[in-house]
Amino acid sequence: MTWLSTLAGAALVLFILRDVFHTLWHPTRHGGLSRTVMRSVWRLSALRATRWRSAGIAGPMGMMTVVAVWALTVAVGWGLVYWPRMPEDFSYATGLDPAEHAGPVDALYVSLVTLATLGLGDIAPTSGWLRTLAPMEALVGFVLLSATVAWILGVYPALARRRALALRLSHVRRSPSSVRAIDSDGGAALLDGLASALSTITVDFLQYAESYYFYDGDENTSLPGQLGYASDLANRAASARHPDVRLSAAVLRTALDDLATVLDERFLRTGGTPEHVFSAYADDHRRSRGPGGPPPADGSGRS
């Protein structure tokens, strides 16, 4: 029983450390726990759309839930290591009856205190290898804290880049952007800039997949609401006379296709065309999509 509990506790701790590693430092589809929690919170927010998504708190709540699951699972794992060895391998402060403080709740308490690096000392390990193991748990607690800070510092700049691209597309959409205006050196430069920004956003979705589950309430800063226009712009520019514009349009189309591939493989799984993927992306974020997004009120987006 003792070694079974120890092995189970070690497996839980290693599972969480693996998930943290794949979520933050080596993003792949193998970091499944954080992705599953974020997806679950996102789906739950769809049931409470008027409160959670409109307020934009689905993403932050998902991150908070992931961190809580990480910390609680690690604490339970270490508690499973401590529990079979209580009270024999632990010292107790004066006034505490060891026989009354040797249950699973007490083991979890010791684990939480150690994980949080509080070091209260009312219950402390005395066995040699346990005295070495406890500081290791404190180090894991520090790693979780550092990982949480690194996660926040990574996700929110990625969200800022995504919203900046959406706003840039909104600016173009609301400006006179006829085929003649695009068919120029300036139009080629504009398309190149959009393609470069889309490449950055694609990398952000690969590096910080959790950023997908953040809702943007304003239409002008919502990428799901603007990608339809970007696709339409690439199609219109492909028929331009200027060779640089046609080249830039081809690069923009490739960037859009790459983004659609990442969105579909990692989140949507529609198996459809890029336009179909962008439509599904807009639907998942509660955004309507026409052939280029909602037209400007003054009609300046006519080709």
Number of C-alpha atoms within 10 A of each C-alpha: 7 12 11 12 18 20 15 15 22 18 15 20 22 13 18 22 18 16 21 25 16 19 24 19 14 14 17 16 12 13 20 14 19 23 20 14 17 26 19 13 20 26 15 13 21 17 11 13 16 10 13 19 22 15 12 17 18 26 22 18 17 24 23 14 16 21 18 12 16 21 21 16 17 28 26 23 25 28 24 25 24 29 21 20 17 20 22 13 16 18 17 16 11 7 7 12 11 16 10 9 15 19 16 16 13 18 25 21 16 24 26 23 18 24 25 18 17 10 15 10 13 13 22 19 22 14 14 9 10 17 14 12 16 20 15 14 22 20 16 20 20 15 14 21 15 11 18 18 11 13 18 13 11 16 20 14 13 20 20 12 16 25 19 17 24 25 19 19 23 24 12 17 24 18 15 15 17 15 18 12 13 23 22 17 13 13 23 21 15 16 26 20 16 23 23 14 19 24 17 18 22 22 15 21 22 18 20 22 24 23 22 20 24 21 24 23 15 12 17 20 20 23 28 26 29 28 27 23 22 26 21 17 25 22 16 17 27 21 14 19 14 16 15 19 26 22 17 23 28 19 18 28 23 16 21 23 17 17 22 23 20 18 23 21 11 15 17 17 13 14 11 14 13 21 18 15 22 26 21 22 25 20 14 18 22 17 21 18 21 14 15 17 21 19 15 13 8 9 12 15 18 14 13
